[in-house]
Amino acid sequence: MNAPTSEADDTAAVKGVMLRDAWYYAAPSTAVAARATIHRTLLNEPVLIGRDADGQVFALRDTCPHRGTLLSKGTFDGREVECPYHGWRFATNGQCTAIPSQTADQRPQPGDIHATRYPVRESQGNIWVFVGGRNAVLPPIPEVPTVGHGRPQLHLVMRFPCNIDLAVIGLMDPAHGAFVHQSALWRNRKSVHEKRKSFSPVVGGLGWRMDKHTASSNSRAYRLFLGGQPQTEITYTLPSVRIEHASTGRYSYAGLTACTPVTADTTDVHHVMYWDVPPAPLWRPLVRPMAERFLDQDRRAVMAMQEGLAFSPATMLVRDADTQTRWYFKLKREWLAAAAEDRPPFNPITPTVLTWRS
């Protein structure tokens, strides 16, 4: 008996859940100057990100333990953050160093107080913050293949008014390009044709890889930018990172797309681009508007889907075009089960070939 051509959408149990104990993209390195701080909200948590006088980044919970005032509204001298309400001061490791209102014999004293500190890493022009705390050993941060000098040529961020799942699956969907991203430089619905791609599990993580392949013939932008039809590899890893690497052998491009949940209903989508096509900096004014338009097309498509889902329709996941969405929710269930059972997660994806039209 043949397998069904579609399957019911049975992902309700994990939809919208924000995964913890993970690295999330917080900001590009250029957003945090020396002796300065910025505020970010990650998974409904207020985070202060700063760079000390030595150039090292740090991250603290952005609320004073005293009365909850945002520390980012205070001052930072490169060594200590001062709360604007009562002048409580905190070192970059979270240790309180001064409580001006307290006498020597009163409690608490500065040594009794710590602001919550988040693990933070800076790499390849990106700042990542680890939200959680259950894991004693932190996993490696996401990294793109080295292209050029490993410095990003362009960073874009766009706020999607939706939960993390809609943002992620809206970006990974393989069949929407000819309809959402119609362009003379990209593709149109007349270019739709059958595609067959090999996939394999990501080793050491919950994710999968679209194995290296020749880029689609209807991806004109690649051919124009890289001077030929490149070999392309794409990986997706939980909680929300997509990395694409394309190379003709002469020139290369790498793209990092990271979805960071701000709240249960808001997601920041970061897109970081690396290329070595000369003269690399001069491409930015041309690439930026095209990339912004592309990302906004995805945003509007996701918003239209969200508006429809507000009516609670019955939905389905078809084969093979929706298999990656099915994998995403399957891995998300495994992430949550492993956390609940205090065990390492298991990647159930096996090598396979998927066929769809796009």
C-alpha positions, 0 to 999 in steps of 0.5 A, spaced: 500 500 500 502 506 498 504 511 503 499 517 504 501 523 500 500 528 506 500 527 514 496 531 519 499 537 523 500 533 530 505 538 532 501 542 537 504 540 543 511 543 542 508 549 538 511 556 540 515 553 546 522 557 546 527 552 547 532 554 553 539 551 554 542 554 548 546 559 544 542 565 541 544 570 537 544 577 541 547 582 536 553 584 531 559 585 534 559 592 532 553 594 536 557 594 542 562 599 543 568 599 548 565 602 555 558 601 553 552 597 554 546 595 550 539 592 552 536 586 549 530 581 550 531 574 549 526 569 551 522 574 555 529 575 559 532 582 560 539 582 558 544 587 558 550 586 554 556 590 554 564 591 552 569 593 558 575 597 558 579 591 555 574 590 549 571 583 552 564 582 552 559 580 558 552 579 559 548 580 565 540 580 567 538 587 566 534 588 572 537 591 579 536 586 584 534 591 589 528 594 585 528 591 578 530 598 575 534 597 568 541 597 569 542 599 562 539 606 563 545 607 568 552 608 567 558 604 565 565 606 566 568 600 563 569 596 569 562 597 573 555 598 571 551 603 576 544 603 577 540 609 576 536 609 581 540 608 588 547 607 585 548 600 586 554 598 582 556 591 579 562 588 576 562 585 569 561 578 573 555 580 576 558 581 583 555 587 587 561 592 589 557 598 592 550 599 596 551 607 597 545 607 602 547 601 607 551 603 613 557 598 615 553 594 620 547 593 615 545 587 611 545 586 605 553 588 604 555 588 597 558 581 598 552 578 599 549 581 592 550 578 585 546 580 579 545 574 574 550 573 569 549 570 562 555 566 558 557 570 552 561 569 546 564 573 541 566 570 534 566 572 527 563 578 528 557 576 532 555 576 539 551 570 542 548 569 549 547 562 552 540 562 555 538 557 560 543 554 565 542 547 566 548 545 562 555 544 566 558 544 559 556 549 554 555 547 547 559 550 541 557 556 538 554 556 531 560 558 526 560 559 519 565 556 514 571 561 513 570 566 507 575 571 506 577 574 513 572 571 516 569 578 518 561 579 516 560 584 510 553 585 512 548 584 518 541 585 517 535 584 523 528 584 522 523 583 527 517 578 525 511 579 529 510 571 530 512 566 535 519 562 534 516 556 530 513 560 524 519 564 523 524 558 523 519 554 518 517 560 514 525 561 512 527 553 511 521 552 507 523 549 500 517 550 496 515 558 497 521 561 493 518 562 486 511 565 489 514 569 495 521 571 492 519 573 485 524 577 482 528 577 475 534 576 479 532 570 483 526 566 480 519 566 478 513 561 478 515 559 471 521 557 473 518 551 478 521 544 476 523 538 480 528 538 485 532 532 488 536 533 494 540 529 499 540 530 506 544 527 512 543 528 520 548 533 523 553 530 527 553 532 534 547 536 534 540 536 533 539 538 526 540 536 518 544 538 512 542 539 505 548 536 502 553 539 497 549 540 491 550 544 485 545 550 486 539 550 482 539 553 475 533 558 477 537 561 482 540 567 478 543 571 483 548 566 485 551 565 478 551 573 477 554 574 484 559 568 484 561 568 477 558 561 476 554 556 478 556 554 485 556 548 490 552 549 495 551 546 502 545 548 507 545 546 515 539 547 520 541 546 527 536 547 533 534 551 536 534 556 530 540 557 526 541 556 518 548 556 515 549 556 507 555 556 504 556 557 496 562 556 492 565 556 485 572 555 487 574 562 485 569 566 490 565 564 496 559 566 500 556 564 507 550 566 510 548 565 517 540 566 519 539 566 526 532 567 529 532 569 536 525 569 540 524 576 544 517 574 547 512 568 545 509 572 540 516 576 537 522 574 534 528 577 531 531 574 525 538 576 524 542 575 517 549 575 517 553 575 510 560 573 508 563 574 501 570 574 498 568 577 491 572 583 490 572 589 491 568 586 497 566 592 501 563 596 495 558 590 494 554 592 500 550 598 498 547 593 492 546 587 496 543 590 502 537 593 499 536 586 495 537 582 502 532 587 506 527 586 500 528 578 500 527 578 508 521 582 508 518 578 503 519 572 508 516 576 514 510 578 510 509 571 508 509 569 515 504 574 517 499 572 512 500 565 515 499 567 522 493 571 520 490 565 517 492 560 523 488 565 528 482 562 525 484 555 528 484 551 521 486 544 520 493 544 517 497 538 514 504 537 512 505 534 505 511 530 503 516 531 501 516 539 501 514 539 508 519 534 511 524 539 513 518 542 517 516 535 520 524 534 522 524 541 526 518 539 530 520 532 531 527 534 533 524 540 538 520 534 541 526 530 542 530 536 545 524 537 550 524 530 552 532 530 553 531 536 558 526 533 562 529 526 562 536 529 564 539 525 558 543 527 552 539 528 546 538 523 540 538 525 533 533 521 529 534 523 522 537 518 517 540 520 510 535 520 505 533 524 499 527 528 498 524 530 492 519 537 491 518 542 485 520 549 486 
